[in-house]
Amino acid sequence: MTAVTVRDATAADAAAVLALNNANTPHVNALTTEEFAWLASHAAYYRVATDDSGVIGFALCLAEGLE
C-alpha cells in the first residue's frame, strides 16, 4: 500500500490538479488554465493529496463573499 500525504499545494501542482478537476466533469465545472489560476490565487485553503504516483486529490476552498 502506498502512503498518502496531504500537503500545501504549490504552483508545480497546478497542471495535475487542473487535469483531475477537468477529468471529473460534469460533477464539477471544467476550467481553463486561466480560470484555475484565478481560483488558486484566491484560495483560502488549498491542499493536495499525493502518493508515489503524484497528485491524487485536492481540496480548494474560497472564502465566503469572494467576488
N, C-alpha and C positions, 0 to 999 in steps of 0.2 A: 504494500500500500504506500502510495506517495503522500508525503506530508503536505498539507496545505498551509500557506502562510497568508495572513492578511496584513497589508501594509498601506501606507500613504501612497497614492498614485503619483507618478511623475510624468513629465512630458514624453518620456520614452514609451509609456504605456498607451498613449493615445490611439495609435493605429490598431492595436489589439482590442482595446475597449470599444472603439467605433465598429470594428468588424463584428464583435459579439453583439453589440446593440442592433446593428442592421441585419444580422442573421436571425433575429427574433421578431421581426415584423410579421404579422400585424399586431402582435402583443404589445409592442412599443412602436413609437414613430421612427421611421428611418430618418437618419440625419446626414447632412453633408459634413465634410471636414470642417467647414467654417461654423456651422451651427453647433457642432460638438465642441469646438474650441471655445465658443462663447459660453456654453454651459459649464465646461470645465473651469474656465477662468472666473466664473461667478459662484462656484460650488462652495457651500458651507461645510460640506463633508464629502470627501472623495477618496475612496479606498478601493484597492484591488485585492482579489484572492488569486494566489499563484501556486503552481506546483512545478514539478520538473519540466512540464511541457510549456510553461509560460502562464499568461493571464487566463484564468478560467472563470472569472466572475468579477463583478464590480458593484459598488454602491455609490451613487452620486446624488446628493441631496442639495436642494436650493433653499435659501432662507425664505420664510414667509414674506410676502409683499414685494418680492423682487420683480421689477418690470423690465 
